[in-house]
Amino acid sequence: MNFSSHIIINAPAEAVWDIIGRQFDRIGEWATAIPASAAVPPDVPGEPTVTAAPVAGRVCDTGIRMLPYATEMIIAYSNSDRTLTYQATGMPAYVGVARNRWTITAVDQQRTQAAFEAVFAPRGILGCLLAGWLLVQIGRTGRHLLGDLKHYAEHGVPSPRKQAQLDRAGRDRPSLRPRRSRGATGMR
């Protein structure tokens, strides 16, 4: 299953790329879908590192009971092209592939197109049974993600939806402190 979407943001491409690429591990600060995030420690065994990337990956608090944490490792990164591809690791058995590619393109000096393409491949009977529900969730999350990005890039503060989430959590700035690792599968 593939899902792609894009949005025009009234901000320079470099500013949007800072958020998506250079601050990859800080998605929990602005995206409602991710209550908190943290950089993957650079010494996680068995995880490749893309040299040009600012971090190897991130661990995200998903807010989903079935999968409380997701580890997303950068597998391709180009600062000059403003592209970034990452893939989830340590996913449940019913997930074959969960990968996302961002492309940040200048429309003009003050407007930017932010686009992503998500690839999700279910595996096994459970994956096939959950595929429709998961596709709906991916689409909803993608729309919110782009709206949150647009607001954050244009205003420098989280969207009202994200700010409400932060207020409910009783904190001004989300953080996910790395805990003892369970290898590449995420956090404990």
C-alpha positions in Angstrom: 0.0 0.0 0.0 1.3 3.4 -0.9 0.0 6.8 0.3 1.4 10.1 -0.8 0.5 13.7 -0.1 1.9 17.2 -0.3 1.2 20.7 0.9 2.4 24.2 0.1 3.9 26.0 3.0 4.5 29.7 3.2 8.1 29.5 4.3 11.4 29.2 2.6 12.5 25.6 1.6 15.6 25.8 3.9 13.3 26.5 6.9 11.1 23.6 6.1 14.1 21.3 5.5 15.5 22.3 8.9 12.3 20.8 10.5 12.0 17.7 8.4 15.7 16.8 7.7 18.1 18.5 10.1 15.8 18.2 13.1 14.5 14.7 12.2 14.6 13.5 15.8 12.4 16.4 17.1 9.1 15.5 15.3 7.5 15.1 18.8 7.8 18.9 19.2 5.3 19.7 16.4 3.5 16.6 15.1 0.3 15.6 16.9 0.7 12.0 15.7 3.9 11.7 17.8 3.5 12.7 21.4 7.3 12.6 21.9 10.5 11.7 20.1 14.2 11.3 20.7 17.3 10.6 18.6 18.4 7.0 18.4 21.8 6.7 20.2 24.5 6.5 17.5 25.8 3.2 18.9 22.7 1.0 18.5 24.1 -2.4 17.4 23.1 -3.6 14.0 21.7 -0.3 12.8 23.3 1.3 9.8 24.2 5.0 9.9 23.8 7.3 6.9 26.9 9.5 7.1 25.3 12.8 5.9 22.3 12.5 8.2 22.3 14.6 11.4 21.1 11.5 13.5 20.9 7.8 12.7 17.2 7.7 13.5 14.6 8.5 16.1 12.4 6.7 18.6 8.8 7.9 18.6 6.2 7.6 21.3 3.2 6.6 19.2 0.4 6.9 21.7 -0.8 3.5 20.4 -1.2 0.8 22.9 -0.4 -2.0 20.5 2.8 -0.3 19.5 3.9 2.2 22.1 7.2 3.0 20.5 8.4 3.0 16.9 12.1 3.2 15.9 12.6 4.9 12.5 16.1 4.7 11.0 17.3 7.0 8.2 18.2 5.0 5.2 18.8 7.8 2.7 19.5 11.5 3.2 20.5 14.3 0.9 20.9 17.8 2.3 21.5 19.3 -1.2 18.3 17.7 -2.7 16.3 18.1 0.5 15.2 14.4 0.5 15.0 12.0 3.4 13.9 8.3 3.5 13.4 6.4 6.7 12.2 3.0 7.6 10.6 1.6 10.8 12.5 -1.2 12.5 11.3 -3.7 15.1 7.7 -3.6 13.9 5.1 -6.3 14.8 5.1 -9.5 12.7 2.1 -8.3 10.7 4.1 -5.4 9.2 6.5 -6.3 6.3 7.7 -2.8 5.4 6.9 0.7 6.8 8.9 3.4 5.0 8.5 7.1 4.3 10.2 9.5 1.9 10.1 13.2 2.3 10.9 15.7 -0.5 11.1 19.4 0.2 11.0 21.6 -2.9 11.2 25.4 -3.3 8.2 26.8 -5.2 9.7 30.3 -4.9 11.8 32.1 -2.3 8.9 32.2 0.2 6.9 29.1 -0.6 7.7 25.4 -0.4 6.1 22.1 -1.3 6.6 19.4 1.3 5.7 16.0 0.0 5.9 12.5 1.4 5.3 9.0 0.1 4.6 6.3 2.6 5.0 2.7 1.7 3.3 0.1 4.0 3.3 -3.6 3.2 1.3 -5.8 5.5 2.5 -9.4 6.2 0.5 -12.5 6.9 -3.2 -13.1 7.6 -3.3 -10.5 10.4 -1.7 -7.9 8.2 -4.2 -8.5 5.4 -7.1 -8.3 7.9 -5.8 -5.0 9.3 -4.7 -3.5 6.0 -7.9 -1.4 5.3 -7.9 0.0 8.9 -4.2 0.7 8.7 -4.6 2.5 5.4 -7.3 4.8 6.8 -5.0 5.5 9.8 -2.1 6.3 7.6 -4.2 8.7 5.5 -5.6 10.5 8.6 -2.2 10.7 10.2 -0.6 12.0 7.0 -3.2 14.9 6.7 -2.7 15.9 10.3 1.1 15.6 9.9 1.2 18.0 6.9 -1.2 20.5 8.6 1.0 20.4 11.8 4.2 20.9 9.7 2.6 23.9 7.8 1.6 25.6 11.0 4.9 25.0 12.7 7.0 26.2 9.7 4.8 29.3 9.1 4.4 30.3 12.8 7.3 28.8 14.7 5.0 27.2 17.3 3.0 23.9 17.4 -0.4 23.8 15.8 -3.4 24.4 18.1 -4.1 20.6 17.9 -0.5 19.8 19.0 -0.5 22.5 21.6 -3.7 21.1 23.1 -2.0 17.7 23.2 1.0 19.2 25.0 -1.3 21.0 27.5 -3.2 17.8 28.2 0.2 16.1 28.9 1.1 18.9 31.2 4.3 20.0 29.5 5.4 22.7 27.2 8.0 20.7 25.3 7.7 17.0 24.7 10.7 14.8 25.3 11.3 11.1 25.2 14.3 10.2 27.2 16.2 7.2 25.8 15.8 4.3 28.1 17.7 1.0 28.0 17.5 -0.3 24.5 16.0 -3.6 23.4 18.3 -3.7 20.4 16.8 -2.3 17.2 13.2 -2.9 18.3 12.7 0.3 20.2 12.5 1.3 23.8 11.7 -0.6 26.9 
